[in-house]
Amino acid sequence: MSRVTPSIRPGQASVLHLWEVTVRRGSTTLLDRISWNVDADERWVVLGPNGAGKTTLLQIAAATMHPTSGRAHVLGERLGAVNLADVRPRIGFSSAALATRVPPNEKVRDVVVSAGYGVIGRWRERYDAMDDDRALELLDAFGVAHLADRLYGTLSEGERKRTLAARALMTDPELLLLDEPAAGLDLGGREDLLGRLTRLAADPLSPATILVTHHVEEIPAGFTHVLLVRGGAVVGAGPLGETLTEQSLSKTFGLGLVLEQRDGRYFARAR
Ligand SMILES: Nc1ncnc2c1ncn2[C@@H]1O[C@H](COP(=O)(O)OP(=O)(O)OP(=O)(O)O)[C@@H](O)[C@H]1O
């Protein structure tokens, strides 16, 4: 598949715009001239095998890492030209790395509400009743409001994932980043979470969303676009229906795959 041709400047609706973004660490190239644009009304899946560069890409999108070369605009701000701390509160981010940093003795409602201050773990910040109401509303949207007063450390893997997804939305972000939100969930937990993400995707008021996964089965119905990555480079990018094919998926994972689609969901197996 040919390299995606980028426009030079981000458009009006662009929330993320990468142009020839390369990330190197020593002699290793983590990302190799990635060009990619995400508009405000789009819901993207980033799909690729282990080590493809997905988490690195998400760190650029989260404004927590600079490219070694190339240009990255996040929410209209060019990385390197602005203080990244100004951009970060406008981004909701849920990841396995964050999950391990939440103190186990933190109340679930506080895990969510403390996102308003960009901190992990409630300390001396003052939150008003509206913040607490919003945190409860979001916990409810992910089906875990009944756990609001439990300690985070007592939650199951699936309950933690849902709590962190609620936290990611607490600041009403303009860009929502979900790194493997369904990893480690059982079948029921995965399907429940995907149903909630499908409803989120369908809401026109929801932020632009980027979801990283290894599995096509974890693509929520209603997501609109896919970025396929392998070896730090783009294999394909565009509307899901036309970009995610047996051929492109096989190329992304380096093996012959059969891909099936039913009711907006995808299923893959080795040929
Ligand atoms: N500081 C570093 N120095 C050298 N190589 C690195 C460094 N950080 C990451 N890498 C390598 O870069 C590649 C991309 O890593 P990344 O975590 O972005 O991949 P990923 O697609 O998220 O993988 P996974 O699906 O396994 O989580 C991996 O091969 C990783 O080992």
The ligand as an SDF file (V2000), in Angstrom:
LIG
                    3D

 31 33  0  0  0  0  0  0  0  0999 V2000
   13.4810    3.7320   24.5190 N   0  0  0  0  0  0  0  0  0  0  0  0
   13.4890    2.8000   23.5760 C   0  0  0  0  0  0  0  0  0  0  0  0
   14.6380    2.3850   23.0060 N   0  0  0  0  0  0  0  0  0  0  0  0
   14.6520    1.4420   22.0390 C   0  0  0  0  0  0  0  0  0  0  0  0
   13.5370    0.8480   21.5610 N   0  0  0  0  0  0  0  0  0  0  0  0
   12.3650    1.2130   22.0890 C   0  0  0  0  0  0  0  0  0  0  0  0
   12.2540    2.1920   23.1180 C   0  0  0  0  0  0  0  0  0  0  0  0
   10.9580    2.3350   23.4420 N   0  0  0  0  0  0  0  0  0  0  0  0
   10.2830    1.4770   22.6510 C   0  0  0  0  0  0  0  0  0  0  0  0
   11.1200    0.8060   21.8410 N   0  0  0  0  0  0  0  0  0  0  0  0
   10.7480   -0.1980   20.8150 C   0  0  0  0  0  0  0  0  0  0  0  0
    9.9230    0.4470   19.8810 O   0  0  0  0  0  0  0  0  0  0  0  0
    8.9720   -0.4550   19.3330 C   0  0  0  0  0  0  0  0  0  0  0  0
    7.5910    0.1500   19.4080 C   0  0  0  0  0  0  0  0  0  0  0  0
    7.1650    0.1630   20.7510 O   0  0  0  0  0  0  0  0  0  0  0  0
    5.6460    0.4900   21.1370 P   0  0  0  0  0  0  0  0  0  0  0  0
    5.5120    0.3110   22.6040 O   0  0  0  0  0  0  0  0  0  0  0  0
    5.2740    1.8200   20.5860 O   0  0  0  0  0  0  0  0  0  0  0  0
    4.8780   -0.6440   20.3410 O   0  0  0  0  0  0  0  0  0  0  0  0
    3.3740   -1.1430   20.4490 P   0  0  0  0  0  0  0  0  0  0  0  0
    2.8510   -1.2430   19.0680 O   0  0  0  0  0  0  0  0  0  0  0  0
    2.6120   -0.2920   21.3930 O   0  0  0  0  0  0  0  0  0  0  0  0
    3.5770   -2.5990   21.0620 O   0  0  0  0  0  0  0  0  0  0  0  0
    2.6240   -3.5240   21.9730 P   0  0  0  0  0  0  0  0  0  0  0  0
    1.4540   -3.8550   21.1010 O   0  0  0  0  0  0  0  0  0  0  0  0
    3.4740   -4.6970   22.2580 O   0  0  0  0  0  0  0  0  0  0  0  0
    2.2560   -2.7310   23.1940 O   0  0  0  0  0  0  0  0  0  0  0  0
    9.1340   -1.7480   20.1230 C   0  0  0  0  0  0  0  0  0  0  0  0
    9.8940   -2.6520   19.3490 O   0  0  0  0  0  0  0  0  0  0  0  0
    9.9120   -1.3310   21.3610 C   0  0  0  0  0  0  0  0  0  0  0  0
   10.7220   -2.3770   21.8570 O   0  0  0  0  0  0  0  0  0  0  0  0
  1  2  1  0
  2  3  1  0
  2  7  2  0
  3  4  2  0
  4  5  1  0
  5  6  2  0
  6  7  1  0
  6 10  1  0
  7  8  1  0
  8  9  2  0
  9 10  1  0
 10 11  1  0
 11 12  1  0
 11 30  1  0
 12 13  1  0
 13 14  1  0
 13 28  1  0
 14 15  1  0
 15 16  1  0
 16 17  2  0
 16 18  1  0
 16 19  1  0
 19 20  1  0
 20 21  2  0
 20 22  1  0
 20 23  1  0
 23 24  1  0
 24 25  2  0
 24 26  1  0
 24 27  1  0
 28 29  1  0
 28 30  1  0
 30 31  1  0
M  END
$$$$
